Amino acid sequence: MAASVQLNAKLLGPAFIVKPATKQFLKPARIRCAAAATAPPTKRYSITLLPGDGIGPEVIAVAKNVLKLAGSLEGIEFAFQEMPMGGSALDLVGVPLPEETLAAAKQSDAVLLGAIGGYKWDKNEKHLKPETGLLQIREGLKVFANLRPATVLPQLVDSSTLKKEVAEGVDLMVVRELTGGIYFGKPRGYGVTEHGEEIGFNTEVYAAYEVDRIARVAFETARKRHGKLCSVDKANVLEASMFWRKRITAIASEYPDVELSHMYVDNAAMQLIRNPKQFDTIVTNNIFGDILSDEASMITGSIGMLPSASLGESGPGLFEPIHGSAPDIAGQDKANPLATILSAAMLLKYGLGEEHAAKRIEKAVLDTLDKGLRTGDIYSAGTKLVGCQEMGEEVLKSVETQVPAAV
Ligand SMILES: NC(=O)c1ccc[n+]([C@@H]2O[C@H](COP(=O)([O-])OP(=O)(O)OC[C@H]3O[C@@H](n4cnc5c(N)ncnc54)[C@H](O)[C@@H]3O)[C@@H](O)[C@H]2O)c1
């Protein structure tokens, strides 16, 4: 999948010898009578649900109901199939991603994942860790583009660690290349130089097709947003970045309506803190995207609010909150389900092209926050503390009471 390069000793500097790198409590949420407003289904999609571990089953149960209701109001019917993954799959069948789970995911229109992992499996060998299942499903679905929005909602602006005037109004999207670059490039491993010095090495390498396809996802994404794309690289130093910039610039000719700019990664890291509002959509390679998307998400200050989407060229996308399984609060009805609910909105928008249903969900989340309802992670004085289930029920109420004109 990832590109690799044939290197010779001259390219690498000192000569070296390469050694190869080596179901828990779920009260069904009450969906109120939406029958009057429900449109007869004209479209049907199959969704694979992967609840996973910890708070995963709690947030997925809530998001499923929201997806179902928002869909029904737009004439969409879903067939849900729940499959084991992560620690729960290890307990059930001894592997973190059973073949049946991957097969079901591949056959569906989209995949919604909760979270995986937990203390119980922390000491497992690498191939038997829940996290391995996550890498396997990304690889199995060939999802090479990771979309991570960072939006500072007006209701939560005080959760940001940045000054209010800097954080207010931030609404950006990081598009990260997910299956290439230095995390997968070869050669990689450990070796010894001709002077007997031990070394570790990796290779940053991108083939044209890898840059071109992520560029197209990014330009399309910018088009659906505010039409501005900033490509982040290190083209003043790295050949792989110079090549990245050349390909991104070439693909730009297919998108004359999108305004393209380029920025070096060190500057981008500073600008994200200094003036994040200047960004609309950012596209970058695997390693820079890993770092910048975490930095961008922290501008919002609340891990329980952040969704993500991973997309391939064809086939189902994978949609999941960016948080983990939060074993410290699992099973206590304390989890914030909004990141998963917003991941369901991304599933509708980027996975199925159902923008109206997606907007219904996004609006319902804002309405619920406007009412002052907060789970523990985003609670502040003067707001009302609710649990995962109640937050979900309030979002359902909001979805239900929207009139189509408001969407
Ligand atoms: N994509 C994934 O499934 C994923 C991502 C990250 C970590 N993990 C796994 O999750 C487990 C726990 O990892 P961690 O503690 O580093 O990260 P985490 O995201 O699970 O938790 C970090 C902190 O944030 C809180 N938190 C997270 N999500 C929340 C939510 N929705 N509502 C309220 N509070 C929330 C937790 O209670 C905890 O205090 C580990 O096994 C890790 O490998 C999985």
Ligand as a Chemical Component Dictionary entry (heavy atoms), coordinates in Angstrom:
data_LIG
# 
_chem_comp.id                   LIG 
_chem_comp.type                 NON-POLYMER 
_chem_comp.pdbx_formal_charge   0 
_chem_comp.three_letter_code    LIG 
# 
loop_
_chem_comp_atom.comp_id 
_chem_comp_atom.atom_id 
_chem_comp_atom.alt_atom_id 
_chem_comp_atom.type_symbol 
_chem_comp_atom.charge 
_chem_comp_atom.model_Cartn_x 
_chem_comp_atom.model_Cartn_y 
_chem_comp_atom.model_Cartn_z 
_chem_comp_atom.pdbx_ordinal 
LIG N1  N1  N 0  -9.601  5.015  18.786 1  
LIG C1  C1  C 0  -9.598  4.352  19.925 2  
LIG O1  O1  O 0  -10.373 3.439  20.131 3  
LIG C2  C2  C 0  -8.631  4.763  20.996 4  
LIG C3  C3  C 0  -8.024  6.032  20.986 5  
LIG C4  C4  C 0  -7.217  6.392  22.057 6  
LIG C5  C5  C 0  -7.008  5.479  23.097 7  
LIG N2  N2  N 1  -7.580  4.240  23.034 8  
LIG C6  C6  C 0  -7.459  3.284  24.146 9  
LIG O2  O2  O 0  -8.338  3.709  25.195 10 
LIG C7  C7  C 0  -7.805  3.306  26.456 11 
LIG C8  C8  C 0  -7.739  4.517  27.383 12 
LIG O3  O3  O 0  -6.830  5.462  26.822 13 
LIG P1  P1  P 0  -6.563  6.921  27.397 14 
LIG O4  O4  O 0  -6.986  6.950  28.838 15 
LIG O5  O5  O -1 -5.200  7.301  27.034 16 
LIG O6  O6  O 0  -7.508  7.880  26.536 17 
LIG P2  P2  P 0  -9.071  8.150  26.651 18 
LIG O7  O7  O 0  -9.447  9.043  25.533 19 
LIG O8  O8  O 0  -9.827  6.872  26.753 20 
LIG O9  O9  O 0  -9.271  8.925  28.050 21 
LIG C9  C9  C 0  -8.530  10.100 28.405 22 
LIG C10 C10 C 0  -9.335  10.902 29.448 23 
LIG O10 O10 O 0  -10.436 11.524 28.801 24 
LIG C11 C11 C 0  -11.673 11.102 29.380 25 
LIG N3  N3  N 0  -12.622 10.855 28.297 26 
LIG C12 C12 C 0  -12.362 10.280 27.100 27 
LIG N4  N4  N 0  -13.460 10.217 26.348 28 
LIG C13 C13 C 0  -14.441 10.775 27.080 29 
LIG C14 C14 C 0  -15.821 10.988 26.849 30 
LIG N5  N5  N 0  -16.433 10.628 25.709 31 
LIG N6  N6  N 0  -16.545 11.566 27.838 32 
LIG C15 C15 C 0  -15.964 11.967 28.978 33 
LIG N7  N7  N 0  -14.665 11.797 29.254 34 
LIG C16 C16 C 0  -13.910 11.185 28.320 35 
LIG C17 C17 C 0  -11.357 9.797  30.124 36 
LIG O11 O11 O 0  -12.256 9.594  31.192 37 
LIG C18 C18 C 0  -9.933  10.022 30.562 38 
LIG O12 O12 O 0  -9.904  10.741 31.756 39 
LIG C19 C19 C 0  -6.437  2.692  26.154 40 
LIG O13 O13 O 0  -6.579  1.305  26.139 41 
LIG C20 C20 C 0  -6.087  3.223  24.770 42 
LIG O14 O14 O 0  -5.237  2.373  24.058 43 
LIG C21 C21 C 0  -8.404  3.878  22.037 44 
# 
loop_
_chem_comp_bond.comp_id 
_chem_comp_bond.atom_id_1 
_chem_comp_bond.atom_id_2 
_chem_comp_bond.value_order 
_chem_comp_bond.pdbx_ordinal 
LIG N1  C1  SING 1  
LIG C1  O1  DOUB 2  
LIG C1  C2  SING 3  
LIG C2  C3  SING 4  
LIG C2  C21 DOUB 5  
LIG C3  C4  DOUB 6  
LIG C4  C5  SING 7  
LIG C5  N2  DOUB 8  
LIG N2  C6  SING 9  
LIG N2  C21 SING 10 
LIG C6  O2  SING 11 
LIG C6  C20 SING 12 
LIG O2  C7  SING 13 
LIG C7  C8  SING 14 
LIG C7  C19 SING 15 
LIG C8  O3  SING 16 
LIG O3  P1  SING 17 
LIG P1  O4  DOUB 18 
LIG P1  O5  SING 19 
LIG P1  O6  SING 20 
LIG O6  P2  SING 21 
LIG P2  O7  DOUB 22 
LIG P2  O8  SING 23 
LIG P2  O9  SING 24 
LIG O9  C9  SING 25 
LIG C9  C10 SING 26 
LIG C10 O10 SING 27 
LIG C10 C18 SING 28 
LIG O10 C11 SING 29 
LIG C11 N3  SING 30 
LIG C11 C17 SING 31 
LIG N3  C12 SING 32 
LIG N3  C16 SING 33 
LIG C12 N4  DOUB 34 
LIG N4  C13 SING 35 
LIG C13 C14 SING 36 
LIG C13 C16 DOUB 37 
LIG C14 N5  SING 38 
LIG C14 N6  DOUB 39 
LIG N6  C15 SING 40 
LIG C15 N7  DOUB 41 
LIG N7  C16 SING 42 
LIG C17 O11 SING 43 
LIG C17 C18 SING 44 
LIG C18 O12 SING 45 
LIG C19 O13 SING 46 
LIG C19 C20 SING 47 
LIG C20 O14 SING 48 
# 
